[in-house]
């Protein structure tokens, strides 16, 4: 809020028991300006305050009892305290969305987290911590903050606009009495001084308001004053910051309403089109028509990954070919984690990668029944991956009265660089694909994949299935077989139901892509930049006000004026003191003025004094009555004028007939001190205070 402005008034206009009428002393009275305090909060007059509360015009009806709670709730909601609390809650509840994997970004990591944390996983899922930014409780905080910001900014913008379009607050009666203020005399008329002061302040980029010709003060005296202020950019930056924050929230909301995002796993050599069926997971805003998505396609030509010797990832990228429309030419590019493919408002991001072994199922005659690459979910940093193979169509006859289908499934772990550990079995010691192997366990029965209920591709429902044994490299009649993919004689398991066999004859890498469409991203970017600019302006710009007031000289005949200058600052008091001192010096030089000490009134114009009579020789002034020069020199005269000459002694005054000793002079040579008592002054002194020579 803006500090109260200061206006001048005379004490005669505010005669109260504590301020006697007719005192004539000027004072500074703080009054609210249009920007500082709303009209409804401005203090009332003393007479109105003494009158007591005003009785209501009528009883409170049922409508008032309904409206009042709503009005109070609105005031609480739109207060700055509520906005800060909501902003704090929004930041706190956004932390889980940054620390925990999110379904809309990487569902594989969510599934892995739930598998590794069987107790916390279901609890977090119930609380919505795996989809924080679309949870109802997060949306409630978001909307309340948005409404609070709108209500909080509406009044502030109105007040600020009034302050920008209005005049600076009027100058106080005695600006020189403010902290750091000063006064000086100028040989120019008051109107000329205020005109020069306006030019000096405008050169310093102040908003200046010079009192018009003929303006008067409340006491009827001429008003020659200048009011100047600058630093409104501080409040402007503050408002820009909050408005940009509101626009940022609006942009995020519009993006979730008109945008969409989806993710898919693409094995090297395959691709996807921007259709609903191509996505493994897809979410769209309420205003998105999924039948009218932009028709582009992307093909993964080659995936490249490199690692450090200790297994840490070095870099990975995906070389892709794509078309922007149905009849558009094919283009090529490389997608990396920080360089997405941009297709209009859609961005294609590379999120992760993994391995996809190639499985081949053959019947007892050697005919291929089923073959496909199956993506495996990474489990550890060395890419030990979980593989679940589901084969619904095996050619096996249905069994039982209900004709339950005989479907086959396998589950196991893939290791890209395999080492046989006596205690843990096959483990991976490096993420690169140097010595791949896989351990599989088989099941036969009903997978329930034809019932229309979606299933997790990395989980296997074995409630209607039974485990079977097989023959292979690990031995005959075993539940689990270890297959070495790079060895043709050790990568097939036989003895499956119906005499079938399963082989793993290759491995490819896959990439995880995410497509995100956000039509409001440019609006969000502009708002983010405005937030930074507004914050810098609100922190760096200083708010200050300067006032100058000129009065005609006391003698009324010299044509000069007495000038006072002062100011206030809302921050950086030390820096403003130096700035005010520099402005004072510039104004003094521009008006050709003599300086008067700060916080002291200007000296009265000197008057002509008659030459004192020389005392007779027989009545010399005693030494005890002579006034020392050091005690008769005026304080402001000693600072502003040259060094005072030494006062003559009484003996010298008696010898040359001069009875006046000058204690100090100004730059113009006028006397500023007191005179040494003469014979006449001694005679006029009461007898009780006089010493005879």
DAVENUR-V374453 format. One record per helix or strand of 2 or more residues. SS is the DSSP state (h for helix, s for strand). FROM is the first residue (numbers start at 0). TO is the last residue. If there is no record, write none. Layout:
ss=SS from=FROM to=TO
ss=SS from=FROM to=TO
This chain:
ss=s from=4 to=9
ss=h from=10 to=13
ss=s from=25 to=30
ss=h from=38 to=40
ss=h from=45 to=49
ss=h from=61 to=76
ss=h from=79 to=92
ss=h from=94 to=98
ss=h from=106 to=115
ss=h from=119 to=126
ss=h from=131 to=133
ss=h from=135 to=164
ss=h from=174 to=176
ss=s from=181 to=185
ss=h from=189 to=202
ss=s from=206 to=209
ss=s from=223 to=229
ss=h from=231 to=257
ss=s from=259 to=266
ss=s from=270 to=272
ss=h from=275 to=277
ss=s from=280 to=283
ss=h from=289 to=291
ss=s from=296 to=306
ss=s from=312 to=322
ss=s from=330 to=335
ss=s from=340 to=342
ss=s from=345 to=361
ss=s from=367 to=374
ss=s from=376 to=377
ss=s from=384 to=390
ss=s from=406 to=414
ss=s from=416 to=420
ss=s from=424 to=427
ss=s from=436 to=444
ss=s from=464 to=467
ss=s from=469 to=471
ss=s from=474 to=477
ss=s from=479 to=483
ss=h from=487 to=489
ss=s from=491 to=493
ss=h from=496 to=498
ss=s from=500 to=516
ss=h from=520 to=539
ss=s from=543 to=551
ss=s from=560 to=568
ss=h from=572 to=589
ss=s from=592 to=595
ss=h from=616 to=618
ss=h from=622 to=624
ss=h from=628 to=631
ss=h from=634 to=639
ss=h from=649 to=655
ss=h from=678 to=682
ss=h from=686 to=688
